[in-house]
């Protein structure tokens, strides 16, 4: 601790894990959302296309890969790095967020065995509303991209 005292804490997740998530927007300004069941809240949640970066995989490359695997969408444009956050004070991973514009459907989904993702397109205003009302798991990313989202819509 900063005062020199020692306390024991329980943390979870593998230390150093890098997670990537992308706010992906189509050419007609629709946000690409992944709807999937989550065991914690035991319900289907709206989420950004996201996942864990492979060891030594550049984070932007991982964000592009996860976007394509989970949704079948991709962009040729450069991704905007929105920054990183810690989603929980006891979680040993960093969440890195990106903004992708001009996304287009190029392939079918390529999901892992435990992924059951339904892709849905929503408006930017709906995305912001979901973030305000705890309807999306990565609300912090929406806050990080708020100014860009306002200028896009």
N, C-alpha and C positions, 0 to 999 in steps of 0.2 A: 504494500500500500504506500501511497505518497508519504505517510508519516513514519514509515519504517516498520509498522506492524505487519504481521503475517496472518492471512486468512486463507482458508481453503474453499474453493468454489468448484461446482460441477459445471462443466461446459459440455457441449455436444457438437458432433460433426468432426470430420477430419481436419486437423490444423492445416491452414494454408489453402483450403479449397477456394477456387475462384468460380463464381457463378456469373453467367451472363444473361441478360434479358434485354429485349428489344421492343420499343414502341415502333411498330411497323405500320406505315401508312401507304395506301394505294394511290395511284395517280388521280383518282377521283375523291381523294381525301377521306377515305374510310380507314378505320383502325382495324388491324387484324388481331383478333383475340383468340386465345386458346381456352376453350371451356373443358375442364376436366375434374373428375372426382378427386377430392383430397381427404385423406383418412383422418387428419386432425379434427377439422370441423364436421367431418362426415357429411359433406355435401359437394355438389358441383360448384366450382369456383371459376370466375373469370380471371384469366391470367395473361400476362405477356408471354409470348414465345420465349422460352428460357431453358437453361440447363447448365450443367457443369462443364467447364473447359477441361479438355484433356491435358495431361501433364505436358508442359512446354508448348502447348498450343497458344498462339497469339490470341488475345481476348477478342479482337474484332473478327478474326477468322472463326472463332467459336460461336460468336453471336450470329454470324451469317449461316453457319452450319446448323445451329439449333433452329433458326427461323425457317430454313428450308425443310429440315427434317420434320418439324412439328406442324408446319402449315402448307408446305409446297410453294411458298412465296419466296422471292428473292428480289434484290435490287442491284443494279450496276453502279448506282451512286455511292459515294463515300458515306460511311456511317458517321454520325455525329456522336462523339463520346460525351455522355451526359455526366459522367462521374461515377463514384463508387460510394456504397454505404454499407453499414452493418445492420442487418435486419433485426438483430436481437443481441443484447449485451452478453449473452452466454453462448452464442453460436460462433463456431470457429471457421466461418467462411465470410468472404467478401462478395457482395453483389455489385456487379459492374453493369451499368445501363447504357444503352445506345438508342439513337433515333435513326430510323431508316425511312426514306421517302421514295416515292415512285416505285413501290413494290408491285410486282406482277406475279401471277400464278404461273409457274413453269413446270411443275411436276406434282405427283401425288405425294401424300405424306409418307414418311419413312419412320414409323414409330417403334420405340422399344416395346418389349413384351408387356411391361407394366403401364404403358401409356395408352389411354383411351381419350383422345383429344378430338373435340368437335370444333372446327374453325368457324368463327362468326365474324362478320364485319359490322362495326358500329361506328357511329359518328364521334368526332373529337369531343363534342359536348357530352355525349354519353360516357365516354372514357373518363372525363373529368368528374362527372357526377358519381360514377362508380368509385373513383378514388376518394371523393369527399364522404361517401357513405359506407366505406369498408366493404365494397362489393368487388374489389379486385385485390389480389394478394400483393401486388407491387405498387401500391399507391405512391410510395416515395419517388418512384421513377416519373410518375405523372407530374409531381411537384417540381422535380428537377428539369423537366421539359416544358413546363407551363408556358413560358414566354414564347418558345418556338411553336408550340401547339396553337397558341393564340394567333400568331402571325400566319400559320398555314391555313387555318380555317377561314 
